[in-house]
């Protein structure tokens, strides 16, 4: 069992009310991979530059992340800097975006990455997403496909993006981008319209306010996890996606609505850990026991003492009694 994720590898400089973190390890492929690695094997596909630290390569290896599809190119690694609003952490200003080696990134997957049971296409150019799908589907036509996107592609590459959506099983998308994609500010209508485009499931992320989950038979709303403070929300959505698909891969790719729901709760829990530290520092330090304990607290939060038998979930996550 394994997941392949295609996305960005980056360094970020982030300022929040808790301080400033300079050139922290980031990028969609990185956050996704660290979160997914808590559950299963993961192959990130991306590009980095000459300035990428050997210690960060070692960090990925130490977390059992297969780096054989990460490519080094001459130049600098993708860089982003942003400042979050001190009064509303959901708002941020981008100071600079430097694509660097990521600008001419062309995904190249080895055979192991092409064979993965789950393919996650982070918010890169839809043409590149289609190219990746072609490579993977030729090897494993039954692979389960997850998709993320962003307003840039919604506004400028609508036709290509719709082709990717029609070939995807799950769309994970931010609430504002869901409205932009569908032209509907009502999120329930937006979720149903995404399903009409061909996806089996639509998961609309609402940041600290949780997520909406849709398929043809059900729709459900789950709240965010109430954490004491949000230190840095960068990467929360990508770590949500990593945990979401990581769980589905771990349990054997049973894509029932019940499992999609549990995956969404676990993803919410993992993302709540991510925001409690700068960059990936907190995410790197949590283990399955931490995820499981917060899962139990979350069930109490939503008034659902046991959606799945806790003993059953312990077995699925390989949690051992202490």
Buried (B, 14 or more C-beta within 10 A) or exposed (E): BBBBBBBBBBBBBBBBEBEEBEBBBBBBBBBBBBBBBBBBBBBBBBBBBEEBEEEBBEBBEEBEBBBEBBBEBEBBBBBBBBBBEEEEBEEBEEEEEBBBBBEEBEBEBEEBBBBBBBBBBBBBBBBBBBBBBEBBBEBBEEBBBBBBBBEEBBEEBEEBBBBBBEBBBBBBBBBBBBBBBBEBEEBEBBBBBBBEBBBBBBBBBBBBEBBBBBBEEEBEBBBBBEBEEBBBBBBBBBBBBBBBBBBBBBBEBEBEBEBBBBBBBBBBBBBBBBBBBBBBBBBBEBEBEBBBEBBBEBBEBBEEEEBBEBEEBBEBBEBEEE
